[in-house]
Amino acid sequence: MTAIQRDVRAGYAFVERNFNLTKRYWGWEVAFLVYAVAGALSVSLIGQSVGNRRLLMSLVVGAVFWNYLSVVFQSIGDTITWERWEGTLEYTMMAPVRRSVQLLGSALFAVVYGLIHTAVLLVVLALFFSLDLGHANLGAAAIFMVVGSASLIGIGMLAAILPMMSVERGSQMVFVLQSCLLLISGVYYSTDILPGWMQLLSRISPATYVLDAIRKALIDGASADQLLPDLWPLLAMAFVFIPVGLWGFGWAERYAKRTGKLKRVG
Amino acid sequence: MSIAVLGATQSPASIRPIAKAYPTGPAALLVEHATKRFKVDRRKPPVMAVDDVSIRLERGEIYGLLGANGSGKSTFIRLVSGLLTLDAGRVEVFGHDLVREEMAVKRLINRVSVDAAFFKKLSPAENLSFAARLYGLDSGEARRKAALIMARLGIGEKRMGRPVEQMSRGMQQKVAIARAILTSPTLLLLDEPTTGLDPRSKLDVQTFIEELQADHDATILLTTHDLAEAERLCGRIGILAGGRLAVEATPEGLKARVAAEHGLVPTLESAFMAYTGRSLDDDVEEGEAEPAE
């Protein structure tokens, strides 16, 4: 068996396992989906209530695509937390699998899972508000979801380090990081209204560019050319964050092995 | 059989045959001067968990590691598993250095710990499929092999699809053993695999370990608190005390030595008490108290 075949098989192991877990926890999956739909509808109804169609669309895009980004981020960020919770972390770490394969396998599942969630949300909201997506550039929106996922995966990998380094505080810090991304990325409002220092931070959040581009693509039907100013930062972030995330994860693993923090907790 | 595979201290009369231990080629496991400390409090000196321990296991050998709770047994297993880094010393598995050839070593070893850790909502089949893929097995081969191993351990196909959380502790431990065996490890690390099992499950697991050695040529490093189990299964036994290897010999050699050196009844329990400085009752009462990690 070649090294590539071995990597593909190992990477798929994480996709299959997470799919099986999703299947086994189907009750919770339905509950989370209902909560996500209710949340997105509640926020979007603010736009409906003021009779502003553009605001409504802007809020729908924010609610639906933030849901996608947060699902992807959380799935990767919780890679270690989940294994720690189940007590399987040491077994996974003992297996002859490269960390890049482990993380990319988890990321692949997260993207597929996020896409399914997002599709359901989008269909429900489109039907509920009778949204007209006739002028929308769906292809451009799809490109930004893919590129945005790549840059967010890098940050997710960095977040996954935290539960490895600090057993108790790690997952709390992942949650705080996710909350900060929500605040600074212009999910429900323009980042222009943020204080200056927050606007600076918003520029290093991939979600800022993804949401901005998808709004332009879906509401204004902007072409790919017009969206290039949002594309370059995302590509640059993916190029930087993924290698940094992998390096950081490797460093955290060595730290955990030196200090004994892989041992089961929870 | 070479004397090199046996404890260096016993007399020829005390040598018990070690089934299928082949002292040719590289050692199945070679640990030299393994040392590990943990810093648990900045104001206090580090805790010495494993202190300059060296052992050598030949292919096909079952080596028992005994010791009180907190003596460093599990830490030692984790060091050999690559789950902890050594502060000093080195580990080699079939000639592969654990640090320089980590992936090669990982393909040769697997471990069963006292706590059968699984994704509890998943079925044995799903957990085993995950493990198999991590080790590069294809799903068809893994399914066939898993069914055979599980059947041998007394777990029928019907059980393979139900969540692990619905199984008894003994069943879960058998699935844990199946998960380890599925990957065909040439070195198997068993960290108290029978602790907490009922007598029947314990016997099943012990018999299976013997079969693994006899039929699959597996080399096994076993930690246990069950002295009868150690005597039954192990060709050689090492006793850890305070992170140091206090003594190493065949079971018969240990008994002879404790009688000769300490004037005690020649049993493994006497040897345990003499070389750990405590009784089995002390150990049980203290509970699990590994060095803080």
Interface residues (C-beta under 8 A of the other chain):
Chain A: M1 Q5 R6 R9 A10 Y12 A13 E16 R17 N20 L21 R24 Y25 E86 G87 T88 E90 Y91 T92 M93 M94 A95 P96 V97 R98 R254 K257 R258 T259 G260 K261 L262 K263 R264
Chain B: F38 K39 T75 R78 S81 G82 L83 L84 T85 M103 K106 R107 I109 N110 R111 S113 D115 A117 F118 F119 K120 K121 L122 E126 S129 F130 A131 R133 L134 Y135 G136 L137 D138 P163 R179 E293
